[in-house]
């Protein structure tokens, strides 16, 4: 999707819960030191000392050797060794082999240890708050820092795998270069500790990512263990046999599939087989400046007519402010826009079976579908875009993914069609006029159709030509990277493409961005839909073709009627070629 957002790499910024727990650990360490130095009867507690140091190093993404914990325990070597073994036997510390012989291993905090210290953190905060804070000044420097812990109901941080992944050369991933995946890239060191192996991420823009996936499929042996697949590509890659079916390799029910947004979970299937696990769920919405609409006495648009009226009212070229930013660049960007505009008028790009909530993508492989460009909805969509261009910024015909969110973030456009994972461009920019002044609604409806928010995002899949000996560990990696705890970690470090309800419902996660709650609300209302971009094998080629044809229409070289007839004919050829 064009130029990626710049996110500083290196050591990751810890989430609020990890920051709180890390701070509490330092407090506990200082308190123990105070006790031990106040009177000689207060002897060191090796269990606590070793637990504190292990947790501290875990949050710093550092591996820990037994010798280090024995050294800092504060007791003789033999006693420290016994106390360490007691922690391991109690399930508070996990041992992970570093060599095949098993003679060398690293130590990591178990879920039980993390949960134990979180309970102590919250219990201590409550007790000290009750003892000291009732009559204290809220701003007092003597106020215990831990009183804020009682507000946290978050899940514990991500813990390490019980056994390290034995992937020679490390885990090799091919990912997208959007803000969500850049967060994953910044968390690389953390996941190296969690997974027990090195992680090598290679990231590309959207079209280049697709090209590399196709190129990799032709290799005798895959260069990647995991590939990020754009939802509409699932059908094509599965039909070509370029992905492994994951339902044969993992227990899907154990993943709690109902925790995923339904639209993204359905979109990662083809012919009733699962070919990917959602890692990023986003949706295209209409973003609007709440302050500008309020000043103009306008409400958030729910119909295309209201959208045109709002764009016109806020279009002020003399002051370099324009109505709306959207994808109008030739090829895939504009094709994407036109297909979604057809959906706004109630028409999918092919004749999918109608349902009570829209259209079904479940029976696509058995359906002899045909393109639906040359229809009344197609004509309405074409005329809508011709009107929309009147209230668009200069250079609209070369505007695509990155340019549209940049124009909105900089305050040059009052409205924008964009994917929700792009919100860090203005949410994290304190100089952006859109920061704290943005609302989100589904695509306005073109008529009697329900407003929809076309679902987007990526799933993690396994190339069919991967070394079979690596598959078991690759599956374990995917399960970890798509887990609710990992999803929560992504959001708290800048991602806005969370795929799981449970992570989104975390109070700390919801506080990071208003778009999180907006997406969840749209999903629960059934507005998030995959049918506007159905995962048929031909969808990428059809989208690019559509964008080429409609670009000529927007330039005034052909009429809408001619454009629709040509798009219909070319789409029929594309579909027929696939069937042959």
SETI-631826 format. One line per field, with one value per residue (C-alpha): residue in three letters; chain; x, y, z; residue number from 0. Coordinates in steps of 0.25 Angstrom, whole numbers, plus 5000, padded with zeros to 4 digits. Example, Ala and Ser with C-alpha at 12.3 -4.5 7.8 and 13.67 -1.06 7.14 Angstrom:
BEGIN
type c(ala:ser);
mol c(A:A);
x c(5049:5055);
y c(4982:4996);
z c(5031:5029);
seq c(0:1);
END
This chain:
BEGIN
type c(unk:unk:unk:unk:unk:unk:unk:unk:unk:unk:unk:unk:unk:unk:unk:unk:unk:unk:unk:unk:unk:unk:unk:unk:unk:unk:unk:unk:unk:unk:unk:unk:unk:unk:unk:unk:unk:unk:unk:unk:unk:unk:unk:unk:unk:unk:unk:unk:unk:unk:unk:unk:unk:unk:unk:unk:unk:unk:unk:unk:unk:unk:unk:unk:unk:unk:unk:unk:unk:unk:unk:unk:unk:unk:unk:unk:unk:unk:unk:unk:unk:unk:unk:unk:unk:unk:unk:unk:unk:unk:unk:unk:unk:unk:unk:unk:unk:unk:unk:unk:unk:unk:unk:unk:unk:unk:unk:unk:unk:unk:unk:unk:unk:unk:unk:unk:unk:unk:unk:unk:unk:unk:unk:unk:unk:unk:unk:unk:unk:unk:unk:unk:unk:unk:unk:unk:unk:unk:unk:unk:unk:unk:unk:unk:unk:unk:unk:unk:unk:unk:unk:unk:unk:unk:unk:unk:unk:unk:unk:unk:unk:unk:unk:unk:unk:unk:unk:unk:unk:unk:unk:unk:unk:unk:unk:unk:unk:unk:unk:unk:unk:unk:unk:unk:unk:unk:unk:unk:unk:unk:unk:unk:unk:unk:unk:unk:unk:unk:unk:unk:unk:unk:unk:unk:unk:unk:unk:unk:unk:unk:unk:unk:unk:unk:unk:unk:unk:unk:unk:unk:unk:unk:unk:unk:unk:unk:unk:unk:unk:unk:unk:unk:unk:unk:unk:unk:unk:unk:unk:unk:unk:unk:unk:unk:unk:unk:unk:unk:unk:unk:unk:unk:unk:unk:unk:unk:unk:unk:unk:unk:unk:unk:unk:unk:unk:unk:unk:unk:unk:unk:unk:unk:unk:unk:unk:unk:unk:unk:unk:unk:unk:unk:unk:unk:unk:unk:unk:unk:unk:unk:unk:unk:unk:unk:unk:unk:unk:unk:unk:unk:unk:unk:unk:unk:unk:unk:unk:unk:unk:unk:unk:unk:unk:unk:unk:unk:unk:unk:unk:unk:unk:unk:unk:unk:unk:unk:unk:unk:unk:unk:unk:unk:unk:unk:unk:unk:unk:unk:unk:unk:unk:unk:unk:unk:unk:unk:unk:unk:unk:unk:unk:unk:unk:unk:unk:unk:unk:unk:unk:unk:unk:unk:unk:unk:unk:unk:unk:unk:unk:unk:unk:unk:unk:unk:unk:unk:unk:unk:unk:unk:unk:unk:unk:unk:unk:unk:unk:unk:unk:unk:unk:unk:unk:unk:unk:unk:unk:unk:unk:unk:unk:unk:unk:unk:unk:unk:unk:unk:unk:unk:unk:unk:unk:unk:unk:unk:unk:unk:unk:unk:unk:unk:unk:unk:unk:unk:unk:unk:unk:unk:unk:unk:unk:unk:unk:unk:unk:unk:unk:unk:unk:unk:unk:unk:unk:unk:unk:unk:unk:unk:unk:unk:unk:unk:unk:unk:unk:unk:unk:unk:unk:unk:unk:unk:unk:unk:unk:unk:unk:unk:unk:unk:unk:unk:unk:unk:unk:unk:unk:unk:unk:unk:unk:unk:unk:unk:unk:unk:unk:unk:unk:unk:unk:unk:unk:unk:unk:unk:unk:unk:unk:unk:unk:unk:unk:unk:unk:unk:unk:unk:unk:unk:unk:unk:unk:unk:unk:unk:unk:unk:unk:unk:unk:unk:unk:unk:unk:unk:unk:unk:unk:unk:unk:unk:unk:unk:unk:unk:unk:unk:unk:unk:unk:unk:unk:unk:unk:unk:unk:unk:unk:unk:unk:unk:unk:unk:unk:unk:unk:unk:unk:unk:unk:unk:unk:unk:unk:unk:unk:unk:unk:unk:unk:unk:unk:unk:unk:unk:unk:unk);
mol c(A:A:A:A:A:A:A:A:A:A:A:A:A:A:A:A:A:A:A:A:A:A:A:A:A:A:A:A:A:A:A:A:A:A:A:A:A:A:A:A:A:A:A:A:A:A:A:A:A:A:A:A:A:A:A:A:A:A:A:A:A:A:A:A:A:A:A:A:A:A:A:A:A:A:A:A:A:A:A:A:A:A:A:A:A:A:A:A:A:A:A:A:A:A:A:A:A:A:A:A:A:A:A:A:A:A:A:A:A:A:A:A:A:A:A:A:A:A:A:A:A:A:A:A:A:A:A:A:A:A:A:A:A:A:A:A:A:A:A:A:A:A:A:A:A:A:A:A:A:A:A:A:A:A:A:A:A:A:A:A:A:A:A:A:A:A:A:A:A:A:A:A:A:A:A:A:A:A:A:A:A:A:A:A:A:A:A:A:A:A:A:A:A:A:A:A:A:A:A:A:A:A:A:A:A:A:A:A:A:A:A:A:A:A:A:A:A:A:A:A:A:A:A:A:A:A:A:A:A:A:A:A:A:A:A:A:A:A:A:A:A:A:A:A:A:A:A:A:A:A:A:A:A:A:A:A:A:A:A:A:A:A:A:A:A:A:A:A:A:A:A:A:A:A:A:A:A:A:A:A:A:A:A:A:A:A:A:A:A:A:A:A:A:A:A:A:A:A:A:A:A:A:A:A:A:A:A:A:A:A:A:A:A:A:A:A:A:A:A:A:A:A:A:A:A:A:A:A:A:A:A:A:A:A:A:A:A:A:A:A:A:A:A:A:A:A:A:A:A:A:A:A:A:A:A:A:A:A:A:A:A:A:A:A:A:A:A:A:A:A:A:A:A:A:A:A:A:A:A:A:A:A:A:A:A:A:A:A:A:A:A:A:A:A:A:A:A:A:A:A:A:A:A:A:A:A:A:A:A:A:A:A:A:A:A:A:A:A:A:A:A:A:A:A:A:A:A:A:A:A:A:A:A:A:A:A:A:A:A:A:A:A:A:A:A:A:A:A:A:A:A:A:A:A:A:A:A:A:A:A:A:A:A:A:A:A:A:A:A:A:A:A:A:A:A:A:A:A:A:A:A:A:A:A:A:A:A:A:A:A:A:A:A:A:A:A:A:A:A:A:A:A:A:A:A:A:A:A:A:A:A:A:A:A:A:A:A:A:A:A:A:A:A:A:A:A:A:A:A:A:A:A:A:A:A:A:A:A:A:A:A:A:A:A:A:A:A:A:A:A:A:A:A:A:A:A:A:A:A:A:A:A:A:A:A:A:A:A:A:A:A:A:A:A:A:A:A:A:A:A);
x c(5000:5011:5020:5021:5019:5033:5033:5046:5052:5060:5055:5040:5032:5026:5011:5004:5002:5017:5021:5013:5018:5032:5031:5025:5036:5046:5038:5038:5053:5056:5046:5053:5067:5061:5057:5070:5078:5069:5072:5081:5069:5062:5070:5070:5058:5065:5051:5047:5061:5062:5047:5049:5062:5056:5043:5052:5060:5048:5042:5056:5055:5068:5070:5074:5084:5083:5097:5092:5080:5088:5098:5088:5080:5088:5090:5101:5102:5096:5084:5082:5082:5072:5063:5064:5060:5048:5043:5044:5037:5026:5023:5028:5040:5040:5053:5056:5067:5077:5085:5080:5087:5079:5091:5090:5077:5071:5061:5048:5036:5024:5010:5008:5019:5014:5000:5005:5013:5001:4992:5003:5004:4989:4987:4999:4993:4979:4985:4995:4984:4974:4985:4991:4983:4969:4973:4985:4986:4984:4997:5005:5019:5017:5006:5009:5011:5004:4990:4988:4989:4975:4970:4976:4968:4977:4982:4997:5008:5012:5020:5030:5028:5031:5040:5048:5045:5056:5056:5070:5073:5061:5047:5046:5034:5029:5020:5013:5019:5007:5007:5002:5013:5024:5020:5022:5035:5039:5035:5044:5054:5043:5037:5051:5051:5037:5039:5053:5059:5063:5052:5055:5044:5044:5033:5028:5017:5004:5007:5021:5017:5007:5018:5028:5018:5015:5030:5033:5022:5030:5043:5046:5047:5040:5049:5039:5032:5021:5014:5004:4993:4983:4969:4965:4977:4973:4964:4975:4986:4978:4973:4987:4991:5001:4997:4996:4982:4983:4972:4980:4992:4986:4974:4966:4956:4967:4970:4956:4951:4939:4948:4952:4944:4934:4936:4951:4950:4941:4950:4962:4955:4953:4945:4942:4957:4965:4977:4981:4980:4976:4987:4982:4967:4964:4952:4951:4942:4939:4948:4943:4947:4937:4941:4939:4926:4921:4925:4918:4905:4907:4905:4913:4909:4901:4897:4905:4896:4900:4914:4914:4907:4917:4929:4924:4921:4935:4942:4950:4961:4965:4969:4975:4965:4958:4946:4950:4963:4961:4968:4967:4981:4981:4980:4978:4975:4964:4959:4958:4950:4940:4938:4934:4926:4918:4916:4911:4900:4897:4904:4916:4926:4921:4907:4908:4896:4888:4886:4878:4891:4897:4903:4910:4924:4923:4918:4927:4934:4921:4915:4916:4918:4919:4924:4913:4920:4910:4898:4890:4898:4911:4905:4901:4915:4922:4914:4916:4931:4930:4923:4933:4944:4939:4942:4955:4969:4978:4986:4974:4976:4990:4985:4986:4987:4998:4995:4980:4983:4994:4985:4975:4985:4991:4978:4977:4964:4952:4948:4955:4952:4963:4966:4966:4980:4985:4980:4994:4998:4990:4987:5002:5005:5003:5003:4992:4978:4971:4977:4966:4956:4953:4940:4938:4926:4924:4923:4911:4900:4896:4881:4873:4886:4891:4904:4916:4930:4938:4947:4962:4975:4984:4985:4997:4999:5009:5015:5012:5026:5032:5041:5032:5041:5039:5023:5021:5029:5023:5009:5014:5019:5006:4998:5007:5007:4992:4988:4980:4992:5000:4989:4988:5002:5002:4991:4998:5010:5003:4995:4981:4978:4974:4967:4961:4949:4956:4968:4959:4951:4963:4961:4976:4974:4961:4968:4979:4969:4955:4956:4957:4943:4938:4942:4936:4923:4922:4926:4915:4905:4909:4914:4928:4926:4936:4927:4930:4944:4941:4953:4951:4963:4961:4959:4973:4973:4959:4962:4974:4967:4955:4964:4971:4957:4951:4963:4960:4946:4950:4960:4948:4953:4941:4927:4922:4914:4926:4935:4925:4923:4938:4940:4929:4935:4949:4945:4937:4950:4958:4948:4947:4962:4963:4952:4960);
y c(5000:5010:5016:5009:5017:5020:5013:5012:4999:4993:4991:4990:5000:4991:4991:4998:4985:4980:4994:4993:4979:4983:4995:4986:4977:4988:4992:4978:4977:4990:4986:4973:4980:4990:4978:4971:4983:4988:4976:4964:4954:4958:4948:4948:4941:4933:4929:4944:4949:4939:4941:4956:4955:4945:4954:4966:4959:4954:4968:4972:4961:4954:4939:4935:4924:4916:4921:4936:4933:4925:4937:4947:4938:4944:4930:4919:4911:4898:4905:4914:4901:4895:4907:4908:4894:4896:4908:4899:4887:4897:4900:4915:4914:4907:4900:4901:4893:4900:4888:4874:4868:4875:4879:4894:4901:4914:4918:4926:4931:4922:4927:4923:4931:4943:4941:4940:4953:4960:4956:4961:4974:4977:4972:4980:4992:4990:4988:5000:5009:5005:5008:5021:5027:5030:5043:5047:5058:5052:5059:5055:5051:5041:5034:5019:5018:5005:5010:5011:4996:4993:4999:4989:4976:4972:4959:4955:4958:4947:4936:4927:4914:4901:4896:4905:4904:4896:4903:4903:4918:4923:4926:4933:4941:4949:4961:4974:4987:4994:5000:4987:4978:4988:4987:4972:4975:4984:4973:4963:4962:4959:4948:4942:4940:4935:4925:4921:4924:4935:4942:4948:4957:4962:4972:4978:4987:4981:4978:4974:4965:4957:4956:4950:4940:4936:4935:4927:4917:4914:4911:4896:4899:4911:4922:4926:4918:4928:4937:4948:4947:4958:4953:4954:4945:4933:4927:4928:4923:4911:4908:4908:4898:4908:4908:4896:4894:4897:4889:4877:4882:4889:4888:4899:4899:4900:4914:4918:4922:4929:4939:4944:4954:4945:4952:4950:4936:4932:4939:4931:4918:4912:4900:4898:4897:4907:4913:4924:4929:4944:4953:4966:4970:4984:4990:5001:5012:5026:5035:5049:5061:5062:5077:5081:5074:5080:5094:5092:5087:5073:5059:5047:5043:5030:5031:5034:5046:5051:5048:5057:5068:5068:5067:5079:5087:5085:5087:5100:5100:5114:5111:5098:5089:5079:5070:5056:5047:5033:5023:5028:5024:5015:5000:4993:5005:5010:4996:4994:5007:5004:4990:4995:5006:4996:4989:5002:5001:4987:4979:4970:4969:4955:4949:4943:4937:4947:4945:4953:4961:4963:4952:4939:4935:4921:4915:4922:4909:4902:4915:4917:4932:4944:4958:4969:4982:4985:4986:4998:4998:4998:5011:5017:5014:5020:5033:5034:5034:5045:5054:5050:5055:5069:5070:5063:5069:5072:5060:5051:5042:5038:5036:5023:5016:5024:5038:5038:5036:5046:5056:5054:5053:5067:5073:5075:5067:5067:5053:5040:5026:5018:5005:5006:5000:5013:5022:5023:5033:5043:5037:5036:5050:5061:5072:5065:5073:5059:5054:5053:5059:5047:5039:5026:5020:5009:5012:5021:5013:5017:5013:5003:4994:4993:5001:4992:4993:4984:4975:4975:4970:4958:4944:4935:4923:4913:4911:4898:4896:4898:4887:4877:4875:4890:4889:4885:4897:4906:4903:4906:4919:4923:4919:4928:4940:4940:4937:4947:4951:4954:4962:4970:4973:4978:4988:4993:4995:5003:4993:4996:4983:4973:4961:4956:4961:4956:4965:4977:4976:4978:4991:4996:4992:5000:5012:5012:5017:5020:5012:4999:5000:5005:4993:4984:4991:4990:4975:4972:4980:4971:4983:4976:4968:4960:4960:4973:4967:4952:4943:4937:4933:4944:4956:4962:4962:4967:4978:4983:4982:4990:5001:5002:5004:5013:5022:5025:5028:5038:5045:5047:5038:5029:5029:5021:5012:5009:5007:4997:4989:4988:4984:4973:4967:4967:4961:4950:4947:4946:4937:4928:4927:4922:4912:4906);
z c(5000:4996:5006:5020:5033:5040:5053:5061:5062:5073:5087:5087:5095:5107:5108:5120:5127:5125:5130:5142:5145:5142:5152:5163:5161:5163:5175:5181:5179:5186:5198:5199:5200:5210:5219:5217:5221:5232:5242:5241:5244:5231:5222:5207:5200:5189:5183:5182:5177:5166:5162:5161:5153:5143:5141:5139:5128:5122:5120:5114:5104:5110:5112:5126:5130:5143:5148:5147:5156:5166:5167:5170:5180:5192:5198:5196:5183:5188:5195:5183:5174:5183:5183:5168:5166:5175:5166:5154:5161:5165:5151:5153:5144:5130:5125:5111:5104:5096:5091:5086:5097:5108:5116:5113:5115:5118:5128:5126:5135:5133:5132:5146:5151:5143:5148:5162:5161:5155:5166:5176:5169:5169:5184:5189:5181:5188:5202:5201:5195:5206:5217:5212:5201:5207:5213:5204:5194:5180:5175:5188:5185:5196:5189:5185:5170:5170:5173:5158:5157:5162:5150:5141:5138:5126:5122:5126:5116:5106:5112:5105:5098:5107:5096:5086:5072:5065:5052:5046:5041:5049:5046:5032:5029:5017:5022:5018:5020:5027:5041:5047:5042:5045:5059:5058:5052:5064:5073:5067:5078:5088:5079:5077:5092:5092:5081:5084:5071:5062:5054:5040:5034:5020:5017:5004:4999:4995:4980:4982:4993:4984:4973:4983:4988:4974:4971:4983:4980:4967:4975:4978:4992:4999:5004:5015:5026:5027:5017:5020:5011:5007:5009:4995:4990:4998:4987:4976:4985:4990:4976:4970:4982:4987:5001:5011:5017:5032:5037:5034:5042:5055:5064:5059:5071:5081:5074:5079:5065:5070:5076:5062:5054:5047:5033:5034:5038:5027:5017:5020:5015:5001:4998:5013:5016:5024:5018:5028:5042:5043:5049:5044:5042:5037:5030:5020:5026:5024:5033:5036:5043:5055:5058:5043:5042:5055:5051:5038:5045:5038:5043:5039:5025:5024:5010:4997:4995:5009:5006:4994:5001:5013:5003:4995:5008:5013:4999:5000:4990:4992:5006:5001:5008:5000:5002:5002:4999:4993:4983:4969:4964:4952:4954:4967:4975:4967:4964:4979:4980:4969:4974:4988:4982:4975:4988:4994:4983:4987:4976:4978:4967:4963:4965:4979:4986:4993:5008:5019:5023:5009:5000:5003:5000:5006:4993:4983:4978:4974:4968:4953:4955:4945:4946:4950:4945:4934:4943:4949:4962:4953:4946:4959:4965:4953:4953:4968:4966:4955:4965:4976:4968:4968:4983:4983:4984:4972:4967:4971:4959:4965:4979:4985:4999:5006:4999:5003:5018:5017:5011:5022:5033:5029:5029:5014:5013:5022:5019:5014:5010:5017:5024:5039:5041:5035:5047:5054:5043:5050:5064:5067:5060:5071:5060:5052:5052:5051:5064:5074:5064:5055:5054:5047:5040:5030:5015:5013:5005:4991:4993:5000:5003:5017:5020:5019:5024:5014:5023:5019:5026:5025:5030:5032:5023:5020:5006:5000:4996:5010:5016:5022:5034:5038:5038:5052:5058:5047:5052:5067:5062:5055:5067:5076:5066:5065:5079:5087:5096:5084:5077:5090:5090:5075:5078:5090:5082:5071:5062:5059:5052:5064:5059:5073:5081:5094:5091:5087:5100:5108:5115:5112:5098:5096:5102:5091:5080:5078:5065:5072:5078:5065:5058:5068:5068:5053:5054:5064:5055:5043:5036:5034:5021:5012:5000:4994:4991:4990:4991:4977:4969:4959:4968:4968:4952:4951:4961:4954:4940:4946:4951:4937:4930:4941:4940:4926:4930:4941:4931:4922:4911:4911:4916:4928:4919:4910:4923:4929:4916:4914:4929:4928:4915:4920:4934:4926:4919:4932:4938:4926:4925:4940:4937:4926);
seq c(0:1:2:3:4:5:6:7:8:9:10:11:12:13:14:15:16:17:18:19:20:21:22:23:24:25:26:27:28:29:30:31:32:33:34:35:36:37:38:39:40:41:42:43:44:45:46:47:48:49:50:51:52:53:54:55:56:57:58:59:60:61:62:63:64:65:66:67:68:69:70:71:72:73:74:75:76:77:78:79:80:81:82:83:84:85:86:87:88:89:90:91:92:93:94:95:96:97:98:99:100:101:102:103:104:105:106:107:108:109:110:111:112:113:114:115:116:117:118:119:120:121:122:123:124:125:126:127:128:129:130:131:132:133:134:135:136:137:138:139:140:141:142:143:144:145:146:147:148:149:150:151:152:153:154:155:156:157:158:159:160:161:162:163:164:165:166:167:168:169:170:171:172:173:174:175:176:177:178:179:180:181:182:183:184:185:186:187:188:189:190:191:192:193:194:195:196:197:198:199:200:201:202:203:204:205:206:207:208:209:210:211:212:213:214:215:216:217:218:219:220:221:222:223:224:225:226:227:228:229:230:231:232:233:234:235:236:237:238:239:240:241:242:243:244:245:246:247:248:249:250:251:252:253:254:255:256:257:258:259:260:261:262:263:264:265:266:267:268:269:270:271:272:273:274:275:276:277:278:279:280:281:282:283:284:285:286:287:288:289:290:291:292:293:294:295:296:297:298:299:300:301:302:303:304:305:306:307:308:309:310:311:312:313:314:315:316:317:318:319:320:321:322:323:324:325:326:327:328:329:330:331:332:333:334:335:336:337:338:339:340:341:342:343:344:345:346:347:348:349:350:351:352:353:354:355:356:357:358:359:360:361:362:363:364:365:366:367:368:369:370:371:372:373:374:375:376:377:378:379:380:381:382:383:384:385:386:387:388:389:390:391:392:393:394:395:396:397:398:399:400:401:402:403:404:405:406:407:408:409:410:411:412:413:414:415:416:417:418:419:420:421:422:423:424:425:426:427:428:429:430:431:432:433:434:435:436:437:438:439:440:441:442:443:444:445:446:447:448:449:450:451:452:453:454:455:456:457:458:459:460:461:462:463:464:465:466:467:468:469:470:471:472:473:474:475:476:477:478:479:480:481:482:483:484:485:486:487:488:489:490:491:492:493:494:495:496:497:498:499:500:501:502:503:504:505:506:507:508:509:510:511:512:513:514:515:516:517:518:519:520:521:522:523:524:525:526:527:528:529:530:531:532:533:534:535:536:537:538:539:540:541:542:543:544:545:546:547:548:549:550:551:552:553:554:555:556:557:558:559:560:561:562:563:564:565:566:567:568:569:570:571:572:573:574:575:576:577:578:579);
END
